[in-house]
């Protein structure tokens, strides 16, 4: 993300360019854009999202200016699991002749990102999100017929297509490639397995208690993500009731920050509700029996707080 956005900011700098992103992006994009403003004087528009965390295509169209050059929208959100309408956003960028960058860290291995079908110019991904080695990633750049170049942001060598200096991490690269191969082979079966477990949790917990809010989109959602907010509870309630259950209250990359998640605030949650949010990440090694334990803990916590379930329509 740093190489893509800072590299493009340098390339377009003389044009005083305008970049567009959106409010629930990972800080790996939002903070890079802030740096690009300081370093290269670019203008940045951060689009609001709807209550499910999706960018409205009409909002993107309305934000385009004569000097707009780059749009950066993530494939799917790491906290609430919402999948962005990449095909529609990419088509808008193509028609306006804008460079379209996608942070695909959460989407690779869980979404079909067909670069032959969707006109995406750059995709960033990370090995550890698909069980590859930590500390290795990739920036996929459209190879031909492009009106842009990614200028380097580090210097002292011409490795990696002259984009980045330094001896290449060969074991990491091989590990990333192997992880991608495995993800492709297991894609259909794994997505179905994870979706079934995800829907089991959502149906039995959010389906039973009106006080439980499902964050993100119910239909356009990553197969491995569950995000609930619990009205009337406190973080201490969660910590005591869910002891032994691995969960997050926001982004794992932001765990040292006690303030409410910028993603949850962007979709309209008040601070009190944002702080009683539980995010469950399901994975390749998650077993159905573990899902049953998680559901049991969540239901018992809700019954103690809210009484017997009244049920609701999802």
TIPA-616173 format. One record per residue (C-alpha): residue in three letters; x, y, z. Coordinates in steps of 0.05 Angstrom, whole numbers, plus 5000, padded with zeros to 4 digits. Last residue first. Layout:
BEGIN
AlaXYZ ...
//
This chain:
BEGIN
Unk434347705205 Unk427647675242 Unk427847695317 Unk427847235377 Unk425347365447 Unk431347045480 Unk430746925555 Unk433747485597 Unk437848065571 Unk444448065607 Unk444847355634 Unk441447085571 Unk446347475528 Unk452447195562 Unk449646495559 Unk448246585484 Unk455346835470 Unk458646275509 Unk454345735476 Unk455446025406 Unk463046025417 Unk462945305443 Unk458845075384 Unk463645415336 Unk469345045369 Unk465744385356 Unk465044585283 Unk472644635277 Unk476845245259 Unk483345045226 Unk482345385159 Unk479646015192 Unk474146385227 Unk475147085253 Unk470447315308 Unk469548055322 Unk466248265386 Unk463748975396 Unk462249275463 Unk466649885452 Unk462950065388 Unk456450075427 Unk458850585477 Unk462450985424 Unk456151065382 Unk455750655319 Unk454551025254 Unk458050605200 Unk464151065204 Unk464350995280 Unk465150245273 Unk470850325223 Unk474350865264 Unk474550365322 Unk473150665390 Unk479150925429 Unk483450465471 Unk489150415419 Unk493949845434 Unk489749355394 Unk490249745329 Unk493449225284 Unk488548705311 Unk482949145286 Unk476849205331 Unk474148865393 Unk477748215378 Unk475947495395 Unk479346865420 Unk474446515468 Unk477346265533 Unk473946805574 Unk467747045537 Unk463447225597 Unk468947575636 Unk471847975578 Unk465048145550 Unk462248405615 Unk468648805625 Unk467749125556 Unk460849355580 Unk453949115562 Unk447749535547 Unk447449385472 Unk451948835447 Unk455648955381 Unk456948355336 Unk462048235281 Unk462647565247 Unk467747455191 Unk470046825154 Unk465746825091 Unk466847565079 Unk460247935073 Unk455748205018 Unk449347875044 Unk449148065118 Unk452948715108 Unk456849005165 Unk455648985239 Unk450548495268 Unk447148825327 Unk445248425388 Unk439848755432 Unk434248425392 Unk436647745415 Unk435547075383 Unk437347175310 Unk443647555329 Unk446046945367 Unk443346325331 Unk443146605261 Unk449746975264 Unk453546385293 Unk450645885244 Unk451646375186 Unk459146405201 Unk459745645206 Unk456245555139 Unk460346115107 Unk466845795131 Unk465145115100 Unk462745425035 Unk468945875029 Unk473445275044 Unk470244824992 Unk470545344937 Unk477545614951 Unk481344984970 Unk485644944907 Unk486245704901 Unk488245784974 Unk493445224967 Unk496545564906 Unk496646244941 Unk500045945002 Unk505245624957 Unk506646284923 Unk507246644990 Unk511946115016 Unk516346164954 Unk516646924962 Unk518246865036 Unk523746365023 Unk526646824968 Unk526647475009 Unk529347904953 Unk535948264966 Unk534749004971 Unk531949574930 Unk524649684910 Unk521049884847 Unk526649744797 Unk522749134773 Unk523648784840 Unk531048944848 Unk534149594823 Unk538349804882 Unk539750374931 Unk533050724938 Unk526350674973 Unk519951024951 Unk520150764880 Unk515751074826 Unk509550684807 Unk508250864734 Unk501851114702 Unk498051144636 Unk497450384628 Unk497149944567 Unk501349394598 Unk503249054664 Unk497549234711 Unk501049224778 Unk500648674831 Unk503748894896 Unk505848304937 Unk506848105010 Unk511947815057 Unk513147955131 Unk509247365159 Unk509746725120 Unk503546445083 Unk497146245118 Unk492746665072 Unk492647305113 Unk500047205129 Unk502147305057 Unk499548015048 Unk496148304987 Unk496248964948 Unk492549014881 Unk493949534827 Unk490349714762 Unk483549394773 Unk479249324710 Unk474948734734 Unk474548164685 Unk481847984671 Unk483548194742 Unk478947654770 Unk478747774845 Unk474347194866 Unk473647294941 Unk476146895001 Unk483246714982 Unk485147434971 Unk479747885000 Unk482648105066 Unk489348345039 Unk486348614974 Unk487849344983 Unk485349564915 Unk488250114871 Unk484450414813 Unk488050914768 Unk483051394737 Unk481051434664 Unk473951674681 Unk470751074646 Unk475750604678 Unk474750904747 Unk467150824741 Unk468150114718 Unk472649964777 Unk467450224826 Unk461949794795 Unk466249154795 Unk469049304864 Unk462349334900 Unk465749304969 Unk465348685012 Unk463548815085 Unk467248375135 Unk466148825196 Unk473348895221 Unk477948705162 Unk473649045110 Unk473348765039 Unk476448934972 Unk479449594997 Unk478350234957 Unk483950684930 Unk482151174874 Unk487651544837 Unk488152124787 Unk483052654805 Unk485153324775 Unk478653464738 Unk474753254799 Unk471352594817 Unk467352624882 Unk460552564850 Unk462351914814 Unk464951614879 Unk458551804915 Unk454451494859 Unk458150844869 Unk455950824942 Unk461650554985 Unk459450005031 Unk460149995107 Unk453449695123 Unk450650345148 Unk452950695084 Unk459950945072 Unk462951645073 Unk468251815022 Unk475152055040 Unk477452594992 Unk484952724987 Unk489053284956 Unk496353144941 Unk501853594969 Unk507553104959 Unk510352975029 Unk504753215074 Unk498952985032 Unk502552335016 Unk503352215091 Unk495852295101 Unk494751815043 Unk499351315077 Unk495451395141 Unk488951225106 Unk491750625068 Unk495350215121 Unk490250525168 Unk485250025139 Unk479750335098 Unk473150465132 Unk472451195112 Unk473651165037 Unk478951334986 Unk479851864932 Unk486252194907 Unk486952894877 Unk493253064839 Unk497453704839 Unk499453534766 Unk506853574783 Unk505853034836 Unk502952504790 Unk508852024793 Unk510452204865 Unk503352074888 Unk503351424849 Unk509451164886 Unk506651404952 Unk500151034938 Unk502850384910 Unk509250334950 Unk505750485016 Unk500050005000 
//
